Amino acid sequence: MKKLFLTLALLCATITTLVAQEIAPSKNKFGVVLSTNIFGFNDDFNKVDVGGGFYYTRKLSNRFSIYTEINGSSRNYGNLSLMPGLVGEFTTGNIAMYIGPMLNIGKKAHIGLGLVENYLFNPELKTATGTIDLGKETTNYSTLFFDIRKSIYKEVSLGIRYEWGLNSMFEKIDSKVNNISFNVILPLKGKRNQEKDK
């Protein structure tokens, strides 16, 4: 995990160095992200939930920005068999922290990629006979994300994001967590660049 963070930090530092001599007027952005998420284990997407959070982008040049986001959501994975003798509906809260470079690919369109660290809280398994607290059985996990978004009205954008799990959510099984989210991006403030987007 530490190696991934170091690699991403090195990538961001390299991009900053490469574009340092063509820094454009500041157009840093801060805003809100509203998400509808489709979650699943491996390739079995089986539950839709909602989430939301805040994002901040630091512009490095006309083409590159560093994107960061903190996003919270509820997660419900449907009917699962987590370990011997335990079958039911797994629910949990989630806080995800995103970081990575974002590239301007055209007029008001952007793509991004990077690393996500997911923190779980209140994990429970609802079975036919009751509810079991799985706090000791679950672990935080990491994902990679790929994001594409397009402005549709002024600064409001729509986006699609895919996450791919890097490690197991549970200590006793090896399940990769996948996520597809459909996002609405609403900026709250930021300095406008007088140059047109390329």
PyMOL commands that set and color helices and strands:
alter all, ss='L'
color gray80, all
select helices_A, chain A and resi 2-18+20-22
alter helices_A, ss='H'
color red, helices_A
select strands_A, chain A and resi 29-41+44-59+64-83+86-106+109-127+130-133+141-153+156-165+177-190
alter strands_A, ss='S'
color yellow, strands_A
deselect
rebuild
show_as cartoon
